């Protein structure tokens, strides 16, 4: 996950300054080409402006850029854990919501300066080598000791300051609770808000004061620094004895490399103090371009001895040799290997190659992939449906990497009353519930009264996809699913499927249970039980939906001509989704089948679908135009049902979601009493066949469990 945290004041003296917290200035900022991307977070609560500084007060000199960096750092960490609430709601401290907090989207966290080049894969290798747990306190990086005398703490230099999850949670809690008084004064060794640029010092003070956490130096087994604070071409020649004990060396344990040079790790985590153009040069050096280039490549530098490099580095021979050692060490380390990781980061390339060779190719492919799943559930917030909300969160939803319930702005029912959140936003909704405020068609009042619950599902779906894309979804996951509230999902089986098929999230994929009964007037569709998009499909489809007219058209498109890609008053969301993807992106629905041609997603209740027989039933809509042979293997298709299913559909009573959870994941005594009190009154139909199938699923999932981390 990558996020940029910015002040609410954007712009400069040339294009003008704009306050992104004020809606009135946002359009003006856009006209100045200051549109803010999805990976940028505005810290709206910032109190100190970066572009105008007070002069005179406390003899503070007016700076070109005000030193408000400590405020920005602590507010950013609080945002990572608690979101934009700042850790409080109506003045009361709130708990961390694991389902929505970024603190539970990763195990390790880094505050990295904008002039730092980071090696994320080497960070992962380092914590594996150290055998550290993210649930233990770790605060590490390039440790400096020159502030021990006046502040009582060693600090991690700001180039790249790393936290484990446990330390992040402790830090964010400390920052939100620390004193805010005297925030206009320079830091003084106390954990508090302050007007200062020495964020490293106050961070270290707070961690020690509130959590008794102290800085740990990130060095390899030979004492070489993992984080370079200055130009590597300079540091490689530094000699501690000759330079003396200035602040860089003060209090550090002594290692031979301190006097011999080459005191930077061969699997480095970060290089600091570089202009942006150098980032591209490092990319060329370490990620294939330099090693694969030809000698006559005019874009590269060629030294006198014929060495190829991305530029003419200062102290070229010494720097080039170090870059070569880094390339060799990273190549030998290979993909991250969990417990198979070498026990030494000393740069012993031959031993690392021996360990790497013991891995099979499938192992290496598995550990390299990241297939996070973002689960989006269209929902109506009414008392009647709340049991389903809680059941989803407590069963399959907790295995999604991100789970969001997308609701209409009108909540309630006839008994408790209806509330429109667009005019009355006082409802205290959970953080995994998203209100789609732009929905034009109310679900509880229809243009045609006989409809009852208005079928505005297409509008809700397309607006939900736009919301996901606009609110950082592409940073949170590689894969996305629109899943009905009466569906039971197996997220880990989904991940097994995309890995087995070697599907890439950066290619277009739109798949699920494919139905072909609408191909005469539309296109093959994916049944709405569970509709999967790759990240690429999400991004491109959102662009299509954003172009829909914002003008509310009343009935809109009703019961005919679903081949039109547009906003509409209809429940035919599967059809229009397929039409839009086909018409604009040439994307067609893909059937999610296992190697035997068995469906991975059942569109009906599983105990019924197990009995469906094409010959006996005839060609009704479920079977129409489905192939009789597997599109990849050519073998005969047996349509139901895979032993590693992705979804079962049709369970509108929340109880059945708990029932399925017990079949595959937990013991019944782990459920609350109110769920199990009528347990024996709810039995599976066709119990013998159903239970035999469930047993096959349990066996298959247990056998496959080692393939998903």
Secondary structure, 3 states (H helix, E strand, C coil): CCCEEEECEEEECCCEEEECCCHHHHHHHHHCCCCCCCCEEEECCCCCCCCCCCCCHHHCCCCCCCCCHHHHHHHHHHHHHHHHHCCEECCEECCCCCCCCHHHCCCEEEEECCCEEECHHHHHHHHHHHCCCCCCCCEEECEECCCHHHHCCCEECCCEEEEEHHHHHHHHHHHHHCECCCCCCCCCCCCECCCCCCHHHHHHHHHHHHHCCCCEECECCCCCECEECCCHHHHCCCCHHHHCCCCCCCCCCCCCHHHHCCCECCCCCEEECCCHHHHHHHHHHHCCHHHHCCCCCCCCEECCCCCEECCCCCCHHHHHHHHHHHHHHHHHHCCCCHHHCCCCCCCCHHHHHHHHHCCCHHHHHHHHCCCCEEEEEEECCCCCCHHHHHHHHHCHHHHCCEEEEEEECEEEECCCEEEECCCCCCCCCCCCEEEECCCCCCCCCCCCHHHCCCCCHHHHHHHHHHHHHHCCHHHHCCEEEEECCCEEECHHHHHHHHHHCCCCCCCCCEEECEECCCCCCCCCEECCCEEEEEHHHHHHHHHHHHCCCCCCCCCCCCCCCCCCCCCCCCCCHHHHHHHHHHHHHCCCCEECECCCCCECEECCCHHHHCCCCHHHHCCCCCCCCCCCECCCCCCECCCCCCCCCCEEECCCCHHHHHHHHHHHCCCHHHCCHHHHCCHHHCCCCCHHHHHHHHHHHHHHHHHHHHHCC
